[in-house]
Amino acid sequence: MSLVVFRSKAAGEIFMFAETARRIFEIIGRSESARGVITAEQVTDALQRLVSAVEQEKADIKSAAAAADEANRRGSDEPAAAAPITLGQRAFPLIEMLRAAEKKKVDVTWGV
């Protein structure tokens, strides 16, 4: 599985690399499969889990940035690392789809 396509009647299709989809499936408590569904009843829980993971990542990044600033103030010669693409950036379209699906009370499906 190289690409995963998320679909919902509440939003347009979202294409995601399988590696990112695997991480999201793990976060929302789903097993990785070629096809699947988050039922309308399960959308709220999946959304909460994904948003919580994104918020935790933001807190971790903020903490790491504070530690790096402290090291720089102490005169560390370590070069600054490039900012990685975050889970929040990768998951944003799916979060928006889940929010729309929650409002319209519809399923979110995925497939290859």
N, CA, C and O atoms as a GROMACS GRO file, in nm:
protein
  448
    1MET      N    1   0.085  -0.116   0.000
    1MET     CA    2   0.000   0.000   0.000
    1MET      C    3   0.090   0.123   0.000
    1MET      O    4   0.160   0.148   0.098
    2SER      N    5   0.089   0.200  -0.109
    2SER     CA    6   0.174   0.318  -0.115
    2SER      C    7   0.095   0.446  -0.091
    2SER      O    8   0.148   0.542  -0.034
    3LEU      N    9  -0.029   0.449  -0.133
    3LEU     CA   10  -0.117   0.562  -0.107
    3LEU      C   11  -0.247   0.512  -0.046
    3LEU      O   12  -0.297   0.405  -0.080
    4VAL      N   13  -0.300   0.591   0.044
    4VAL     CA   14  -0.430   0.562   0.104
    4VAL      C   15  -0.521   0.679   0.069
    4VAL      O   16  -0.481   0.795   0.080
    5VAL      N   17  -0.643   0.648   0.026
    5VAL     CA   18  -0.739   0.751  -0.010
    5VAL      C   19  -0.852   0.750   0.092
    5VAL      O   20  -0.921   0.650   0.109
    6PHE      N   21  -0.870   0.862   0.160
    6PHE     CA   22  -0.980   0.877   0.255
    6PHE      C   23  -1.096   0.944   0.183
    6PHE      O   24  -1.076   1.038   0.106
    7ARG      N   25  -1.218   0.894   0.208
    7ARG     CA   26  -1.336   0.948   0.143
    7ARG      C   27  -1.448   0.966   0.246
    7ARG      O   28  -1.458   0.892   0.344
    8SER      N   29  -1.530   1.066   0.221
    8SER     CA   30  -1.647   1.089   0.304
    8SER      C   31  -1.746   1.172   0.223
    8SER      O   32  -1.706   1.250   0.137
    9LYS      N   33  -1.874   1.154   0.251
    9LYS     CA   34  -1.975   1.235   0.186
    9LYS      C   35  -1.968   1.380   0.234
    9LYS      O   36  -2.029   1.469   0.175
   10ALA      N   37  -1.893   1.403   0.342
   10ALA     CA   38  -1.884   1.536   0.401
   10ALA      C   39  -1.770   1.620   0.343
   10ALA      O   40  -1.764   1.740   0.367
   11ALA      N   41  -1.680   1.557   0.265
   11ALA     CA   42  -1.563   1.630   0.215
   11ALA      C   43  -1.508   1.560   0.091
   11ALA      O   44  -1.550   1.450   0.056
   12GLY      N   45  -1.414   1.627   0.026
   12GLY     CA   46  -1.348   1.568  -0.091
   12GLY      C   47  -1.250   1.460  -0.050
   12GLY      O   48  -1.224   1.441   0.069
   13GLU      N   49  -1.196   1.390  -0.147
   13GLU     CA   50  -1.100   1.284  -0.120
   13GLU      C   51  -0.969   1.340  -0.067
   13GLU      O   52  -0.928   1.451  -0.102
   14ILE      N   53  -0.903   1.262   0.017
   14ILE     CA   54  -0.772   1.298   0.069
   14ILE      C   55  -0.678   1.183   0.036
   14ILE      O   56  -0.705   1.068   0.070
   15PHE      N   57  -0.568   1.215  -0.029
   15PHE     CA   58  -0.465   1.116  -0.060
   15PHE      C   59  -0.352   1.131   0.041
   15PHE      O   60  -0.306   1.242   0.069
   16MET      N   61  -0.308   1.019   0.096
   16MET     CA   62  -0.205   1.023   0.200
   16MET      C   63  -0.108   0.908   0.176
   16MET      O   64  -0.148   0.797   0.140
   17PHE      N   65   0.021   0.936   0.199
   17PHE     CA   66   0.120   0.829   0.190
   17PHE      C   67   0.091   0.725   0.297
   17PHE      O   68   0.047   0.758   0.407
   18ALA      N   69   0.117   0.599   0.264
   18ALA     CA   70   0.087   0.488   0.354
   18ALA      C   71   0.158   0.502   0.488
   18ALA      O   72   0.101   0.468   0.591
   19GLU      N   73   0.281   0.551   0.488
   19GLU     CA   74   0.357   0.567   0.612
   19GLU      C   75   0.284   0.661   0.709
   19GLU      O   76   0.275   0.633   0.828
   20THR      N   77   0.233   0.770   0.658
   20THR     CA   78   0.159   0.865   0.740
   20THR      C   79   0.027   0.804   0.784
   20THR      O   80  -0.013   0.819   0.899
   21ALA      N   81  -0.041   0.736   0.693
   21ALA     CA   82  -0.169   0.672   0.726
   21ALA      C   83  -0.150   0.568   0.836
   21ALA      O   84  -0.234   0.556   0.925
   22ARG      N   85  -0.040   0.492   0.831
   22ARG     CA   86  -0.012   0.392   0.936
   22ARG      C   87  -0.007   0.458   1.073
   22ARG      O   88  -0.065   0.409   1.169
   23ARG      N   89   0.064   0.568   1.079
   23ARG     CA   90   0.077   0.640   1.207
   23ARG      C   91  -0.060   0.688   1.255
   23ARG      O   92  -0.091   0.678   1.374
   24ILE      N   93  -0.139   0.740   1.165
   24ILE     CA   94  -0.272   0.789   1.201
   24ILE      C   95  -0.361   0.673   1.244
   24ILE      O   96  -0.435   0.686   1.342
   25PHE      N   97  -0.355   0.561   1.174
   25PHE     CA   98  -0.434   0.445   1.213
   25PHE      C   99  -0.398   0.400   1.355
   25PHE      O  100  -0.485   0.365   1.434
   26GLU      N  101  -0.270   0.403   1.385
   26GLU     CA  102  -0.223   0.365   1.519
   26GLU      C  103  -0.281   0.461   1.624
   26GLU      O  104  -0.327   0.417   1.729
   27ILE      N  105  -0.278   0.589   1.595
   27ILE     CA  106  -0.328   0.690   1.688
   27ILE      C  107  -0.478   0.674   1.713
   27ILE      O  108  -0.523   0.684   1.827
   28ILE      N  109  -0.554   0.649   1.608
   28ILE     CA  110  -0.699   0.641   1.624
   28ILE      C  111  -0.747   0.501   1.662
   28ILE      O  112  -0.868   0.478   1.675
   29GLY      N  113  -0.652   0.409   1.679
   29GLY     CA  114  -0.688   0.277   1.726
   29GLY      C  115  -0.744   0.185   1.619
   29GLY      O  116  -0.828   0.100   1.648
   30ARG      N  117  -0.696   0.201   1.498
   30ARG     CA  118  -0.740   0.116   1.387
   30ARG      C  119  -0.625   0.030   1.339
   30ARG      O  120  -0.509   0.072   1.344
   31SER      N  121  -0.657  -0.088   1.294
   31SER     CA  122  -0.553  -0.172   1.235
   31SER      C  123  -0.534  -0.129   1.091
   31SER      O  124  -0.628  -0.087   1.023
   32GLU      N  125  -0.411  -0.141   1.045
   32GLU     CA  126  -0.380  -0.105   0.908
   32GLU      C  127  -0.442  -0.209   0.816
   32GLU      O  128  -0.418  -0.329   0.831
   33SER      N  129  -0.520  -0.163   0.720
   33SER     CA  130  -0.580  -0.253   0.622
   33SER      C  131  -0.597  -0.176   0.491
   33SER      O  132  -0.597  -0.053   0.488
   34ALA      N  133  -0.611  -0.251   0.385
   34ALA     CA  134  -0.626  -0.189   0.254
   34ALA      C  135  -0.754  -0.107   0.244
   34ALA      O  136  -0.760  -0.007   0.172
   35ARG      N  137  -0.856  -0.150   0.317
   35ARG     CA  138  -0.984  -0.079   0.318
   35ARG      C  139  -1.040  -0.078   0.459
   35ARG      O  140  -1.014  -0.168   0.539
   36GLY      N  141  -1.118   0.025   0.487
   36GLY     CA  142  -1.179   0.031   0.618
   36GLY      C  143  -1.278   0.144   0.628
   36GLY      O  144  -1.299   0.220   0.534
   37VAL      N  145  -1.338   0.154   0.745
   37VAL     CA  146  -1.438   0.258   0.768
   37VAL      C  147  -1.432   0.304   0.913
   37VAL      O  148  -1.412   0.226   1.006
   38ILE      N  149  -1.451   0.432   0.929
   38ILE     CA  150  -1.476   0.491   1.060
   38ILE      C  151  -1.623   0.529   1.053
   38ILE      O  152  -1.660   0.622   0.982
   39THR      N  153  -1.706   0.457   1.125
   39THR     CA  154  -1.850   0.483   1.118
   39THR      C  155  -1.882   0.619   1.178
   39THR      O  156  -1.803   0.677   1.253
   40ALA      N  157  -1.999   0.669   1.144
   40ALA     CA  158  -2.042   0.799   1.195
   40ALA      C  159  -2.037   0.803   1.348
   40ALA      O  160  -2.007   0.907   1.407
   41GLU      N  161  -2.066   0.690   1.411
   41GLU     CA  162  -2.062   0.682   1.557
   41GLU      C  163  -1.919   0.685   1.612
   41GLU      O  164  -1.898   0.724   1.727
   42GLN      N  165  -1.823   0.645   1.533
   42GLN     CA  166  -1.683   0.638   1.576
   42GLN      C  167  -1.602   0.762   1.539
   42GLN      O  168  -1.488   0.778   1.584
   43VAL      N  169  -1.659   0.850   1.458
   43VAL     CA  170  -1.587   0.967   1.409
   43VAL      C  171  -1.540   1.057   1.524
   43VAL      O  172  -1.426   1.102   1.524
   44THR      N  173  -1.627   1.083   1.620
   44THR     CA  174  -1.592   1.174   1.731
   44THR      C  175  -1.472   1.122   1.809
   44THR      O  176  -1.382   1.199   1.842
   45ASP      N  177  -1.471   0.992   1.839
   45ASP     CA  178  -1.357   0.935   1.912
   45ASP      C  179  -1.229   0.943   1.830
   45ASP      O  180  -1.124   0.980   1.884
   46ALA      N  181  -1.236   0.911   1.703
   46ALA     CA  182  -1.118   0.917   1.616
   46ALA      C  183  -1.065   1.061   1.608
   46ALA      O  184  -0.945   1.084   1.613
   47LEU      N  185  -1.156   1.157   1.596
   47LEU     CA  186  -1.119   1.297   1.591
   47LEU      C  187  -1.051   1.340   1.720
   47LEU      O  188  -0.947   1.407   1.716
   48GLN      N  189  -1.107   1.304   1.833
   48GLN     CA  190  -1.048   1.341   1.962
   48GLN      C  191  -0.909   1.282   1.979
   48GLN      O  192  -0.817   1.350   2.025
   49ARG      N  193  -0.892   1.157   1.941
   49ARG     CA  194  -0.762   1.092   1.953
   49ARG      C  195  -0.657   1.161   1.864
   49ARG      O  196  -0.544   1.184   1.907
   50LEU      N  197  -0.696   1.193   1.743
   50LEU     CA  198  -0.602   1.256   1.650
   50LEU      C  199  -0.566   1.397   1.695
   50LEU      O  200  -0.450   1.436   1.690
   51VAL      N  201  -0.664   1.474   1.737
   51VAL     CA  202  -0.638   1.610   1.785
   51VAL      C  203  -0.551   1.606   1.911
   51VAL      O  204  -0.461   1.689   1.925
   52SER      N  205  -0.575   1.512   2.000
   52SER     CA  206  -0.493   1.499   2.121
   52SER      C  207  -0.348   1.468   2.086
   52SER      O  208  -0.256   1.524   2.146
   53ALA      N  209  -0.327   1.380   1.989
   53ALA     CA  210  -0.190   1.346   1.946
   53ALA      C  211  -0.120   1.466   1.885
   53ALA      O  212  -0.001   1.487   1.908
   54VAL      N  213  -0.192   1.544   1.808
   54VAL     CA  214  -0.135   1.664   1.748
   54VAL      C  215  -0.099   1.765   1.857
   54VAL      O  216   0.008   1.826   1.852
   55GLU      N  217  -0.187   1.783   1.954
   55GLU     CA  218  -0.159   1.877   2.064
   55GLU      C  219  -0.039   1.831   2.147
   55GLU      O  220   0.042   1.914   2.189
   56GLN      N  221  -0.027   1.700   2.170
   56GLN     CA  222   0.088   1.647   2.243
   56GLN      C  223   0.216   1.672   2.166
   56GLN      O  224   0.318   1.709   2.224
   57GLU      N  225   0.211   1.653   2.036
   57GLU     CA  226   0.330   1.678   1.953
   57GLU      C  227   0.369   1.826   1.959
   57GLU      O  228   0.487   1.858   1.968
   58LYS      N  229   0.271   1.915   1.954
   58LYS     CA  230   0.298   2.058   1.964
   58LYS      C  231   0.368   2.090   2.096
   58LYS      O  232   0.464   2.167   2.098
   59ALA      N  233   0.321   2.032   2.205
   59ALA     CA  234   0.383   2.054   2.336
   59ALA      C  235   0.525   2.000   2.338
   59ALA      O  236   0.615   2.064   2.393
   60ASP      N  237   0.547   1.882   2.278
   60ASP     CA  238   0.681   1.824   2.273
   60ASP      C  239   0.777   1.912   2.191
   60ASP      O  240   0.892   1.931   2.230
   61ILE      N  241   0.729   1.965   2.079
   61ILE     CA  242   0.811   2.052   1.995
   61ILE      C  243   0.846   2.180   2.069
   61ILE      O  244   0.959   2.228   2.063
   62LYS      N  245   0.748   2.235   2.140
   62LYS     CA  246   0.771   2.358   2.216
   62LYS      C  247   0.876   2.334   2.325
   62LYS      O  248   0.963   2.418   2.347
   63SER      N  249   0.866   2.221   2.391
   63SER     CA  250   0.963   2.185   2.495
   63SER      C  251   1.103   2.167   2.437
   63SER      O  252   1.202   2.214   2.495
   64ALA      N  253   1.112   2.101   2.323
   64ALA     CA  254   1.241   2.081   2.257
   64ALA      C  255   1.301   2.214   2.212
   64ALA      O  256   1.422   2.234   2.221
   65ALA      N  257   1.216   2.304   2.162
   65ALA     CA  258   1.264   2.436   2.120
   65ALA      C  259   1.316   2.516   2.239
   65ALA      O  260   1.417   2.586   2.228
   66ALA      N  261   1.248   2.505   2.352
   66ALA     CA  262   1.294   2.575   2.473
   66ALA      C  263   1.429   2.520   2.518
   66ALA      O  264   1.517   2.596   2.558
   67ALA      N  265   1.447   2.387   2.510
   67ALA     CA  266   1.575   2.327   2.547
   67ALA      C  267   1.685   2.370   2.451
   67ALA      O  268   1.798   2.394   2.494
   68ALA      N  269   1.654   2.381   2.323
   68ALA     CA  270   1.753   2.425   2.224
   68ALA      C  271   1.790   2.570   2.248
   68ALA      O  272   1.907   2.607   2.235
   69ASP      N  273   1.692   2.654   2.282
   69ASP     CA  274   1.720   2.794   2.312
   69ASP      C  275   1.812   2.806   2.433
   69ASP      O  276   1.905   2.887   2.435
   70GLU      N  277   1.785   2.726   2.533
   70GLU     CA  278   1.870   2.726   2.652
   70GLU      C  279   2.012   2.684   2.618
   70GLU      O  280   2.108   2.743   2.668
   71ALA      N  281   2.026   2.583   2.536
   71ALA     CA  282   2.159   2.536   2.495
   71ALA      C  283   2.231   2.645   2.416
   71ALA      O  284   2.352   2.664   2.432
   72ASN      N  285   2.158   2.718   2.332
   72ASN     CA  286   2.219   2.827   2.256
   72ASN      C  287   2.265   2.941   2.347
   72ASN      O  288   2.369   3.002   2.323
   73ARG      N  289   2.187   2.968   2.450
   73ARG     CA  290   2.227   3.073   2.544
   73ARG      C  291   2.353   3.036   2.621
   73ARG      O  292   2.431   3.122   2.661
   74ARG      N  293   2.371   2.906   2.640
   74ARG     CA  294   2.490   2.859   2.712
   74ARG      C  295   2.611   2.846   2.621
   74ARG      O  296   2.719   2.809   2.665
   75GLY      N  297   2.592   2.878   2.492
   75GLY     CA  298   2.706   2.879   2.401
   75GLY      C  299   2.729   2.748   2.328
   75GLY      O  300   2.842   2.723   2.286
   76SER      N  301   2.630   2.667   2.312
   76SER     CA  302   2.646   2.542   2.238
   76SER      C  303   2.673   2.572   2.092
   76SER      O  304   2.609   2.659   2.033
   77ASP      N  305   2.767   2.499   2.033
   77ASP     CA  306   2.801   2.518   1.892
   77ASP      C  307   2.722   2.425   1.801
   77ASP      O  308   2.749   2.418   1.681
   78GLU      N  309   2.626   2.355   1.856
   78GLU     CA  310   2.547   2.261   1.779
   78GLU      C  311   2.458   2.337   1.681
   78GLU      O  312   2.387   2.429   1.721
   79PRO      N  313   2.461   2.299   1.552
   79PRO     CA  314   2.378   2.370   1.454
   79PRO      C  315   2.230   2.339   1.476
   79PRO      O  316   2.194   2.231   1.522
   80ALA      N  317   2.147   2.435   1.441
   80ALA     CA  318   2.002   2.417   1.456
   80ALA      C  319   1.953   2.317   1.352
   80ALA      O  320   1.992   2.322   1.235
   81ALA      N  321   1.868   2.227   1.395
   81ALA     CA  322   1.813   2.126   1.305
   81ALA      C  323   1.699   2.187   1.224
   81ALA      O  324   1.629   2.277   1.270
   82ALA      N  325   1.682   2.138   1.103
   82ALA     CA  326   1.571   2.183   1.020
   82ALA      C  327   1.440   2.137   1.083
   82ALA      O  328   1.432   2.028   1.139
   83ALA      N  329   1.340   2.220   1.073
   83ALA     CA  330   1.209   2.186   1.131
   83ALA      C  331   1.146   2.074   1.049
   83ALA      O  332   1.131   2.086   0.927
   84PRO      N  333   1.109   1.966   1.115
   84PRO     CA  334   1.046   1.854   1.043
   84PRO      C  335   0.901   1.885   1.009
   84PRO      O  336   0.840   1.975   1.067
   85ILE      N  337   0.846   1.812   0.916
   85ILE     CA  338   0.703   1.822   0.887
   85ILE      C  339   0.632   1.749   1.000
   85ILE      O  340   0.661   1.633   1.027
   86THR      N  341   0.540   1.816   1.063
   86THR     CA  342   0.478   1.762   1.184
   86THR      C  343   0.356   1.676   1.153
   86THR      O  344   0.301   1.679   1.043
   87LEU      N  345   0.316   1.600   1.252
   87LEU     CA  346   0.194   1.522   1.244
   87LEU      C  347   0.075   1.615   1.218
   87LEU      O  348  -0.013   1.583   1.139
   88GLY      N  349   0.075   1.728   1.284
   88GLY     CA  350  -0.034   1.824   1.267
   88GLY      C  351  -0.049   1.870   1.123
   88GLY      O  352  -0.160   1.884   1.072
   89GLN      N  353   0.064   1.893   1.057
   89GLN     CA  354   0.060   1.934   0.917
   89GLN      C  355   0.008   1.821   0.828
   89GLN      O  356  -0.070   1.845   0.737
   90ARG      N  357   0.052   1.700   0.856
   90ARG     CA  358   0.012   1.586   0.774
   90ARG      C  359  -0.134   1.545   0.801
   90ARG      O  360  -0.205   1.502   0.710
   91ALA      N  361  -0.177   1.559   0.925
   91ALA     CA  362  -0.311   1.513   0.964
   91ALA      C  363  -0.419   1.619   0.944
   91ALA      O  364  -0.537   1.587   0.951
   92PHE      N  365  -0.381   1.744   0.920
   92PHE     CA  366  -0.478   1.853   0.911
   92PHE      C  367  -0.593   1.824   0.816
   92PHE      O  368  -0.709   1.843   0.854
   93PRO      N  369  -0.568   1.778   0.693
   93PRO     CA  370  -0.681   1.752   0.603
   93PRO      C  371  -0.777   1.645   0.659
   93PRO      O  372  -0.898   1.658   0.646
   94LEU      N  373  -0.721   1.541   0.720
   94LEU     CA  374  -0.806   1.436   0.776
   94LEU      C  375  -0.883   1.487   0.897
   94LEU      O  376  -0.999   1.451   0.916
   95ILE      N  377  -0.820   1.570   0.978
   95ILE     CA  378  -0.891   1.630   1.092
   95ILE      C  379  -1.010   1.711   1.042
   95ILE      O  380  -1.119   1.703   1.098
   96GLU      N  381  -0.989   1.789   0.938
   96GLU     CA  382  -1.098   1.868   0.881
   96GLU      C  383  -1.208   1.778   0.825
   96GLU      O  384  -1.326   1.808   0.840
   97MET      N  385  -1.169   1.667   0.760
   97MET     CA  386  -1.268   1.572   0.709
   97MET      C  387  -1.348   1.511   0.823
   97MET      O  388  -1.470   1.498   0.814
   98LEU      N  389  -1.279   1.473   0.930
   98LEU     CA  390  -1.347   1.415   1.046
   98LEU      C  391  -1.443   1.515   1.109
   98LEU      O  392  -1.553   1.478   1.150
   99ARG      N  393  -1.403   1.640   1.117
   99ARG     CA  394  -1.492   1.744   1.172
   99ARG      C  395  -1.618   1.759   1.086
   99ARG      O  396  -1.729   1.770   1.138
  100ALA      N  397  -1.598   1.761   0.954
  100ALA     CA  398  -1.713   1.772   0.863
  100ALA      C  399  -1.803   1.649   0.873
  100ALA      O  400  -1.925   1.661   0.873
  101ALA      N  401  -1.741   1.531   0.882
  101ALA     CA  402  -1.817   1.407   0.894
  101ALA      C  403  -1.894   1.403   1.026
  101ALA      O  404  -2.007   1.353   1.031
  102GLU      N  405  -1.834   1.457   1.131
  102GLU     CA  406  -1.900   1.463   1.261
  102GLU      C  407  -2.026   1.551   1.252
  102GLU      O  408  -2.131   1.516   1.304
  103LYS      N  409  -2.012   1.666   1.186
  103LYS     CA  410  -2.126   1.757   1.173
  103LYS      C  411  -2.239   1.696   1.092
  103LYS      O  412  -2.357   1.712   1.125
  104LYS      N  413  -2.201   1.626   0.983
  104LYS     CA  414  -2.303   1.568   0.895
  104LYS      C  415  -2.344   1.426   0.936
  104LYS      O  416  -2.435   1.367   0.877
  105LYS      N  417  -2.276   1.374   1.038
  105LYS     CA  418  -2.306   1.239   1.087
  105LYS      C  419  -2.296   1.133   0.977
  105LYS      O  420  -2.388   1.055   0.953
  106VAL      N  421  -2.179   1.134   0.909
  106VAL     CA  422  -2.154   1.037   0.802
  106VAL      C  423  -2.023   0.964   0.827
  106VAL      O  424  -1.943   1.007   0.910
  107ASP      N  425  -2.002   0.853   0.758
  107ASP     CA  426  -1.882   0.771   0.771
  107ASP      C  427  -1.763   0.833   0.698
  107ASP      O  428  -1.778   0.918   0.610
  108VAL      N  429  -1.646   0.788   0.739
  108VAL     CA  430  -1.522   0.816   0.667
  108VAL      C  431  -1.465   0.679   0.629
  108VAL      O  432  -1.448   0.592   0.714
  109THR      N  433  -1.436   0.661   0.502
  109THR     CA  434  -1.382   0.534   0.456
  109THR      C  435  -1.242   0.556   0.399
  109THR      O  436  -1.202   0.668   0.369
  110TRP      N  437  -1.169   0.447   0.386
  110TRP     CA  438  -1.040   0.456   0.319
  110TRP      C  439  -1.018   0.333   0.236
  110TRP      O  440  -1.075   0.226   0.260
  111GLY      N  441  -0.935   0.350   0.136
  111GLY     CA  442  -0.900   0.241   0.047
  111GLY      C  443  -0.778   0.280  -0.034
  111GLY      O  444  -0.726   0.391  -0.023
  112VAL      N  445  -0.735   0.187  -0.114
  112VAL     CA  446  -0.614   0.209  -0.194
  112VAL      C  447  -0.656   0.267  -0.327
  112VAL      O  448  -0.570   0.294  -0.412
   0.00000   0.00000   0.00000
